[in-house]
Amino acid sequence: MKIIFRSFTFSIILLSAIILNGCKKEEQGRPLSYTKGVYQGNADNTLNDSEVYQLKKRISGQSWY
């Protein structure tokens, strides 16, 4: 009887440790439900004219067809 009680207690402690390990700090506060068709992430940074020019220059060499 004592062995069964110890194994039961050990399994409860082990199960609790596994469950609590799943509650990581970086996973707290993340959205669990989403609105269809609505982007809920951070806003994109705008590019300045120099960056836009560099990107256009870069893709112009890739469009050869």
N, C-alpha and C positions, 0 to 999 in steps of 0.2 A: 504494500500500500504506500509506503514511504517513497519507493522508487517511482511509482506512477505519479505521485504528487510532485516530486522533483522534476521529472521529465515534462509534466504539464506546465509547471512554472517556468522551466527553461524555454519551452516552446512559445509560451506567451511573451516572455521577454524578447526572444529572438524575433518573433512576428512584429512586436511593437517597434523594435529597432529598425527593421526593414521598412515598415510603414513610415516612420518618422524620417528616414533617410530620403524618402521621396518628396519631402516638403523642403526643397532647396530654396535658398534666399532669392536666387535669380528668377525662379519660377513664380514667385509671389506677385500678385497684382497684374498678371497678364490677362488679356481678355479671354473669356471662356465662351462667349457668344458673339457672333458677327452679324452685321447688317449686310444683306446681299447687295452687291453693286456699289458699296461705299468703302473707299479706302480710309482706314482708320489709323494709318501709320504716321510717322513724322513727315512734315512737309519737306520737299526737296529744296536744296540750295539753288539759287539762280546763278547762271554762268555770266561772267562779264564778256565784253565784246572780243577780247583777246582769246579767251578760251573757246568761244564759239568759232572764231576764225581758225584756230588750230585744229579743231575737230572737223570742220569742213575741208580743210586742207588735207587732213589725214584720210578722210573717206573718199576724196576725189581720186586718189591713187588706187583705190580698191575697186572702183567701178569702171572696168575696162570693156565691158560688153555693151 
